[in-house]
Amino acid sequence: MSMDFSGTVSKGRKRKRGRSWTLLVPIYIFTLLFVFLPLIYMVYLSFMTKAEVWGFENRFTLENYKKILDPLYLRTFLNSLKLALISTLVNTAVGYPYGYFMAKLEKKKRDIMLLLVMIPFWTSELIRLNGWIIVFRSKGVLNLILEKAGLIDKPLKLLYNYQMVVFGMIYALLPFMILCVYSSVEKMDWKLVEAARDLGGNAAQAFLTVTLPMTMPGLLSGVVLTFIPSMGLFFVADLLGGNKIVLVGNVIQQQLTKGRNLPFAAALSVVLMILTSLFIAAYRRITKTDQLEGLI
Amino acid sequence: MSEDLLVLQHIRKSFGSDDVLKGIDFSVRRGEFVTLLGSSGCGKTTTIRIIAGLEEPDEGRVLLDGKDITKLPPNARSVNTVFQNYALFPNMNVEDNIAYALRLRKVRKPERLKKASEMLELVQLAGFEKRMPDELSGGQRQRIAIARSLVAEPQVLLLDEPLGALDLKLRRQMQLELKRLQKKLGTTFIYITHDQEEAINMSDRIAVMNNGVFEQIGTPDEIYYHPRTSYVANFVGNANIYRGNDGVFAVRTEKVKIGDEPGCVIPAVVKEKSFAGGQLRILVALEDGQELTVSRFGINSELVPGQKTKVGWSAEDAVPVIDDGV
């Protein structure tokens, strides 16, 4: 997925692209080779039979999909969906106001805030999550401080539970939401809000009828960028959830490695992909957005 | 009920160290078409933003219909604005744009769409209900913006250089149309422009602004024929400012006599001859270095640059003005 926080594809630009289509050939070839073909292969794989030791046999079967209907896996899907929804909701609730107010700051302060949001990207996600473990573990920084302050008698058990995984997801994905919202709010024409106020709207009405619809593409991009990974970031669940919290991403990863069941992993991936697509489609329908901000 | 609908009392406003409005007093009568005329940065936009409630004055009061509205938010004032770049909502079609104010007032949908259609008819764009703003030309957007502001039936309509982005021909046509609309509705219009022709064509009264103060407020005739200051004479009438021993005078370019014409007493040298807008313009320099422009209809004159000549004018054509250095 490539990101370009600078803008959306406008109708005008699309038309221009049509004229110089030869320039696009490399992009089409790239997409075909690295996106479309692997996708086809994955769908194909999901209908094949697992080989005895490693790999698969070219024998058509629906076994892999039947297996997903097992309550064990269904529950995993439900769990993942729930977690993705919570994480997306919190990200929206925190990220939208954050990005909104950041975009309204004066230039100097805005640049500092932007830098603070970007800095985490300079370090590996894994290292940062391990950092949280140092903070939250039984003999970690947080417990130490609380104990010294006399607020608790014995260390709190903070790690390796569902809440911690939710926290980790939100932590890992919040910057994406902030940047998406920021990029659309930054482009807002504030004269429109003045016009809304002038025509009789109070601050809340102006926000709901003008600002929110105008920044919806940014919000939608943020939702896409936080919802989809929330279903699949297996290492967050691995690191912060111990072995207790299993998400779809974890199952896929386990089936690929320990389980050595490529076709089943592929089937899980296909179902996951369909589910996320459905959710995004529903969201688009509800919010009436047809373009993604900052996402191409 | 007094005759003055809108009164500004000693309004001051500064942005940082920049004093944009230096204590202005101004009143607008019911049903009047008033123009704030001035070059960019003179404070005219700030003035109407204060009237609209989009800006709060540092000092002074705004009275509408006798009530103090200085502290009221924009949505609580019976004043609407037509913004310079129209500010149509790009996410709504034409009829939703126009009906926006009614939607906020919880007017039922069939009723507000009917009203929107009526407004479209008023601005001569019937049938444009379902168009999106980006499918309209500049002139059409302009009309939609006016319809959107008028649908709320404001007591005062503020127009911030609404014709600035249109070409000359369309601008002339829209001037007439706006005037017609204002007469028909009887709404009080406060119009901003830097174009003196536009101001003279449309206004009942003109307030000439310069540097955060009003230089002169009066009818187009008064402003044009009896400028109070040298700035007004120059900005509105393109008049010559002559600084003589017995005072400072504004002399209109067509009233300056030159060459063999009777009454020419002041020696001068022709510097330039040019032709513009159906007029021949001759720039002359007096002995003390002052430059004057003489204009005549037609393109012929025997005078050539470098030639010595004389200029003059009748006493009644020299209007004494306060010199503000322009």
Interface residues (C-beta under 8 A of the other chain):
Chain A: D189 K191 L192 E194 A195 A196 R197 D198 L199 G200 G201 N202 Q205 T209 V210 P213 M214
Chain B: A52 G53 L54 P73 P74 N75 V79 N80 T81 F83 N85 A87 L88 F89 P90 N91 Y100 A101 R103 L104 R105 R148 S149 A152
